[in-house]
């Protein structure tokens, strides 16, 4: 796979390393923040053979990893067959679930398919999670699914989307998760797209505090629990990230992308800008010939504060937030607090949280 340097942010791949496939739009939850607005199965979902062909195209393009998401992918009857095919093509795979109905038999099939991780969404402790997911009792179901997956030998991750409902309980939530059979927490930023509305969003300063908290928690639990986040502005407050030569902030259209249940290619799972459909054109051609992808990769067409920001190559702002908030994916990220990110903010936060 060829690529080009993105100075000073390191290597820029010609095609993405990681893709998300929204395997189905059907879901047994009605989450308030669902970016794909999942509900019932759409009649034009890729068939089994088309899904096999998609995995072939991704593997041939040089994609390394595919996350199977939705909707609820466990509700797709041919999921395990498609996972096995992806594995046979050398792709590493993961499955993201709401954890509502994982059985021991399903967990065994997932293990046999060769997936590298089983990720369950938990958006805070029980009260916050069940409220956001509109499913009373789902938190307890998810904990049962975590135990079931771990018993089958699966590596279990938890994904927590930070919203107004849970931003104040990240510390007790992380402590709780550290006592479960979980290897990693992925803190994800909330984007008001799909069913998501601004009512769940945080202010600019609240997002800054949330990013800082993620950094502190990563250090607190290092060696016990992996804590990762994919937040472009982390470069502003995280010394470890600042020292990563290859960190380029927003990965939309660069190292990651998304394919929907019906085959539409998107630059990111949270950025609903269709580039083409794999039913009518090969994935690699859609990606490499897209003007949207070019603009996301070179960042020369970014607007507003992002256009002249000295961190443009190391951050770039979240393009999904820009689209959701302004209607323009090239607009300035309205959540960014730069240049007011003082170098001592994380140390101050550590002291406030009694971190040693």
C-alpha positions, -999 to +999 in steps of 0.1 A: +000+000+000+014+034-010+010+065+010+024+099+016+038+118+046+015+142+065+040+165+081+045+165+110+018+140+118+035+110+102+024+085+075-009+090+057-022+057+041-036+058+006-064+035+018-076+030+054-062+005+077-095+002+098-131+000+086-164-003+103-191-023+086-227-016+098-237-052+092-274-045+098-298-016+107-320-038+128-317-033+165-334-044+197-326-011+215-337+025+207-307+044+220-311+082+222-276+088+207-277+062+179-256+077+150-270+052+125-306+057+136-310+019+138-345+005+140-358-022+117-340-042+090-338-023+057-347-043+026-316-034+007-290-048+032-260-065+015-267-102+010-243-129+024-225-132-010-223-094-013-209-092+023-183-118+013-174-097-017-171-066+005-146-084+028-127-095-003-126-059-016-114-046+018-087-072+021-075-066-015-073-029-008-050-034+021-075-029+050-062-046+081-091-046+105-129-046+102-153-038+131-187-054+127-213-030+141-249-020+134-277-018+146-271-050+165-249-073+145-258-104+165-293-101+150-279-108+115-283-146+110-252-150+087-229-129+109-207-158+119-203-170+083-192-136+072-168-133+101-152-166+092-148-154+056-132-122+067-108-142+089-100-164+060-089-133+040-065-123+067-086-095+082-086-090+119-122-085+131-142-073+161-179-072+169-196-044+187-229-052+205-253-037+230-249-069+250-286-075+253-288-111+243-254-128+240-258-166+246-230-191+254-236-207+220-232-173+202-200-166+222-186-200+212-193-192+175-177-158+179-146-174+193-145-200+165-148-173+139-115-159+150-125-124+162-099-104+180-123-085+203-159-084+214-170-049+224-200-041+245-214-006+248-218+006+284-225+043+287-220+049+324-234+031+354-268+015+354-290+046+357-272+066+330-268+036+307-304+023+308-317+058+303-296+065+273-304+031+258-341+033+266-340-003+278-345-008+316-323-036+328-299-035+298-270-026+321-273-059+339-278-078+307-246-063+293-227-073+324-240-109+319-228-107+283-194-095+294-191-126+316-204-149+289-179-136+263-150-138+287-159-174+296-157-183+259-122-169+258-130-137+240-111-105+246-138-081+259-138-043+254-162-017+266-172+014+246-185+044+265-198+073+246-194+105+266-226+125+269-243+149+293-258+119+310-225+103+321-197+129+319-197+134+356-194+097+365-164+087+344-143+080+375-167+057+393-176+041+360-140+033+352-134+019+387-164-004+383-152-016+349-118-023+362-133-050+384-150-068+355-134-092+330-127-063+306-094-056+289-101-021+275-124+009+277-128+030+246-141+065+255-158+078+224-169+113+217-206+120+213-217+135+179-252+147+176-261+129+144-286+102+135-310+101+165-286+121+186-296+157+195-278+187+210-295+180+243-270+152+250-240+173+241-215+190+263-202+226+262-167+233+249-152+235+284-171+204+295-155+185+266-121+198+275-126+185+310-138+152+297-107+148+275-085+157+304-102+132+326-097+104+300-059+112+301-058+110+339-077+078+340-054+062+314-025+069+337-043+058+369-052+024+355-021+018+334-011-019+338-046-028+350-070-017+324-063-002+289-080+031+284-081+047+250-099+075+234-102+089+198-105+126+205-087+149+181-081+176+207-063+151+229-031+165+212-037+198+231-036+183+267-019+149+265+019+148+266+020+112+256+000+119+225+021+150+217+051+128+216+036+103+191+050+113+158+022+096+139-007+112+157-028+131+133-060+137+153-092+131+133-089+099+113-120+104+091-111+095+055-075+089+064-069+057+084-105+047+089-138+046+071-172+030+072-195+009+050-232+009+058-256-020+058-266-013+022-230-008+009-226+030+010-190+041+018-186+068+044-154+086+056-162+077+092-190+059+110-200+093+125-197+113+092-227+105+070-212+118+037-218+091+011-189+086-013-204+058-034-218+023-031-198-010-033-226-026-054-218-003-083-181+004-079-151-012-062-143+001-027-107+010-036-119+031-066-146+049-045-120+058-019-091+068-041-112+089-065-132+107-039-128+145-037-142+143-002-114+119+009-088+142-007-101+172+012-101+152+045-066+140+039-048+171+029-069+195+051-061+225+029-098+232+025-107+233+062-124+266+072-126+290+100-103+286+130-092+251+118-078+265+085-050+285+101-045+265+133-009+255+140-023+221+151-040+214+118-018+184+109-019+170+145-056+175+151-077+188+122-108+190+144-136+164+144-151+165+110-182+147+122-189+173+148-183+201+123-209+185+100-234+179+128-231+214+142-228+235+111-239+214+081-204+216+066-178+188+072-150+213+064-161+239+089-141+247+121-148+222+149-171+242+173-160+222+203-124+232+201-110+253+229-075+260+214-055+282+218-066+283+255-052+249+264-026+257+290+002+232+295-006+227+332-042+217+329-037+180+332-014+183+362-041+205+378-067+179+371-045+151+385-042+171+418-079+178+419-086+141+414-060+131+440-041+111+414-006+100+423 
